[in-house]
Amino acid sequence: MTENWLSLPFPPSVNAMYRNVSGKGRVKSADYKKWEKQAGFLILEAKPRPHTGPVRISYTFGAKSGRWDMSNFIKAIEDLLVTHGLIEDDSAKIIKRFTVTQNPNLEGVLVRVTGGGIKEGEHDP
């Protein structure tokens, strides 16, 4: 079993990742591009080992003011993991299980990617 831990800045919400531009369609927002660059640098600095095959991912989000939906922040992280080759794809074929928790003492998000030892059809009881 292989495991990577990444400490990343808080990602943009899925609702803020793209914007509509007349004549161009949907394009990445400035905030999303900025986050991708910053988080991508942290991934390169951490030098994580890429995973092949199925993985489990756990997300621990730090405190954020106001009302917010934790699940809206997962997409940006999964896309980043694919872009940097840490996981093959963000489909259900590769991401077999994910958990989302909150820790008010944390800043940003702590991401744990675990690969190996995951059997096809495996599930929690």
C-alpha positions as CSV (number, residue, x, y, z in Angstrom):
1,M,0.0,0.0,0.0
2,T,1.3,3.5,-0.9
3,E,0.2,6.7,0.7
4,N,0.6,10.4,0.0
5,W,-0.2,13.3,2.3
6,L,-0.7,16.8,0.8
7,S,-1.4,20.0,2.5
8,L,-3.0,22.4,0.1
9,P,-4.6,25.8,0.2
10,F,-8.4,25.9,0.3
11,P,-9.6,25.3,-3.3
12,P,-12.3,27.3,-5.1
13,S,-15.8,26.0,-5.0
14,V,-16.9,24.0,-8.1
15,N,-19.3,27.0,-8.6
16,A,-16.3,29.4,-8.9
17,M,-13.9,27.3,-11.0
18,Y,-15.2,28.4,-14.4
19,R,-16.9,31.4,-15.9
20,N,-18.8,32.0,-19.1
21,V,-17.1,34.2,-21.7
22,S,-19.0,35.4,-24.7
23,G,-17.7,33.7,-27.8
24,K,-15.4,31.4,-25.9
25,G,-17.7,29.4,-23.7
26,R,-16.6,28.3,-20.2
27,V,-13.1,29.2,-19.2
28,K,-11.1,28.8,-15.9
29,S,-11.7,31.7,-13.5
30,A,-8.7,33.8,-12.3
31,D,-9.2,32.5,-8.8
32,Y,-9.1,28.9,-10.0
33,K,-5.9,29.5,-12.1
34,K,-4.2,31.1,-9.1
35,W,-5.2,28.2,-6.9
36,E,-4.0,25.6,-9.5
37,K,-0.6,27.3,-9.7
38,Q,-0.2,27.6,-5.9
39,A,-1.4,24.1,-5.1
40,G,0.5,22.7,-8.1
41,F,3.7,24.1,-6.8
42,L,3.1,22.5,-3.3
43,I,2.6,19.2,-5.0
44,L,5.8,19.5,-7.0
45,E,7.6,20.5,-3.8
46,A,6.2,17.5,-1.9
47,K,7.4,15.0,-4.6
48,P,4.6,12.5,-4.0
49,R,4.6,9.1,-5.6
50,P,2.1,8.6,-8.4
51,H,-0.6,5.9,-7.9
52,T,-1.7,3.5,-10.6
53,G,-5.0,1.8,-10.2
54,P,-7.7,2.3,-7.6
55,V,-7.2,4.7,-4.7
56,R,-8.9,5.9,-1.6
57,I,-8.9,9.7,-0.9
58,S,-9.6,11.4,2.4
59,Y,-10.1,15.2,2.6
60,T,-9.9,17.1,5.8
61,F,-11.0,20.7,5.4
62,G,-10.0,23.5,7.7
63,A,-12.4,26.1,9.0
64,K,-14.1,28.4,6.6
65,S,-16.4,31.3,7.6
66,G,-20.0,31.4,6.6
67,R,-22.1,28.6,5.2
68,W,-20.4,26.3,2.8
69,D,-20.7,22.9,1.3
70,M,-17.6,20.7,1.7
71,S,-18.5,18.6,-1.4
72,N,-18.3,21.6,-3.6
73,F,-14.5,21.9,-3.0
74,I,-13.5,18.3,-4.0
75,K,-13.6,18.6,-7.8
76,A,-10.8,21.1,-8.0
77,I,-8.6,18.9,-5.9
78,E,-9.4,15.7,-7.9
79,D,-8.7,17.6,-11.2
80,L,-5.3,18.8,-9.7
81,L,-4.4,15.2,-8.7
82,V,-5.0,14.0,-12.2
83,T,-3.2,17.0,-13.8
84,H,-0.1,16.2,-11.7
85,G,-0.2,12.5,-12.4
86,L,-0.9,11.4,-8.8
87,I,-4.0,9.5,-9.9
88,E,-4.9,8.1,-13.3
89,D,-8.4,9.5,-13.5
90,D,-11.0,11.0,-11.2
91,S,-13.7,8.5,-12.2
92,A,-15.3,5.9,-10.0
93,K,-13.1,3.3,-11.7
94,I,-10.1,4.8,-10.0
95,I,-11.5,6.6,-6.9
96,K,-13.1,3.7,-5.1
97,R,-13.8,5.5,-1.8
98,F,-13.5,9.0,-0.4
99,T,-14.2,10.5,2.9
100,V,-14.7,14.2,3.8
101,T,-14.2,15.6,7.3
102,Q,-13.6,19.0,8.9
103,N,-11.0,20.1,11.4
104,P,-11.5,23.7,12.6
105,N,-7.8,23.8,13.7
106,L,-6.6,23.2,10.2
107,E,-5.9,25.8,7.5
108,G,-6.6,24.8,3.9
109,V,-7.2,21.1,3.2
110,L,-5.2,18.0,4.1
111,V,-5.5,15.3,1.3
112,R,-4.5,11.7,1.8
113,V,-4.3,9.5,-1.2
114,T,-3.9,5.7,-0.5
115,G,-3.3,3.2,-3.3
116,G,-2.7,-0.5,-3.4
117,G,-4.6,-3.4,-1.8
118,I,-7.9,-2.2,-3.1
119,K,-9.9,-5.0,-4.7
120,E,-12.5,-4.5,-7.4
121,G,-15.9,-4.4,-5.8
122,E,-14.6,-3.7,-2.4
123,H,-16.9,-1.6,-0.2
124,D,-17.5,-0.5,3.4
125,P,-19.9,-2.7,5.4
